[in-house]
Amino acid sequence: DAHLRTLAYRRAVTRLYNHRVRHRHVKMGGLVLRKAEVSDPTRSRGKLAPNWEGPYRVVEVVRDGTYTLAIMEGQVLPRT
């Protein structure tokens, strides 16, 4: 009985999450911002530093949610 309630709860939470979240589909050539944590994981610039960097151009869509980025001049960024 408890197991069934847990499964029902998980289904309800999943349905609520899927209803509220917006999936973003970025196309090649689109402009995006990158989270600043990627280039500065230790946050050594302090808490008042900008949270986002960019804009960057999407060069390649590797898979859903994973992209290869380049700066506006065309240089491809490593590990993006």
N, C-alpha and C positions, 0 to 999 in steps of 0.2 A: 504494500500500500504506500509506504513512504517512497519507494523507488518510482512508482507511477506519478506521485505528486512532484517529485524532483524532475522527471522528464517533462511533465506539463509545464512546470515553471521555466525550464530551459527553453522550451518551444515559445513560450510567451515572451521571454526576454529577447530571444532571437528575432521574433516577429517585430517587436518594438524597435530594436536596433536597426533592422533592415528598413523599417518604415521611416526612420528619422535620418539615417545617414544618406548623404548624396555621393554617389560614385562619380568621380571626375574622369573623363576620358580626354586625354591630351593627344593632339595629333602632331605629326612631324612638322617642324617649322613653327610650332606654337611657342609663345613666350611664357616662361614659368619663373617662379621664385624658388629658391632653395633654402631649407632650414639652416640657420647658421651653425647649429650643432655639428653638422657634417664636417665643416672646415675647422672648427674649434671645439672638439669634444670636451675639453677640460674647462671651458668657459673662462679662459684666462683673461679675456677682455672685460670681464665684469658683468654684473647683472643689468646694467643700463645700456649695454651694447645692443644693436639691432638684432631682432630675432630672425630676420629673413635677409637673404642676399640675392642680388640679381638686378635686372632680369637676365635669364639665360634662354637660349634657343634650343628646342628639342631637335636633336640630329637624328636619333634612331629610337624607335620603340622596341625595347628588348623583349618585354612581355608586359602583361597588364600591371601597371603600377611601377615599372622599372624602365628608366629612360637613359639615354646617353645625351649629355648636355654639352653645349659649347657657349663660350662667351660671345658677345655680339660681334666681335671682330672675326670669329670663325674658329678660334683655337678650342679643341675638344678638351673637356675637363676629365681628369682621371677619376675612376671609381664613382661615377654618378649614375 
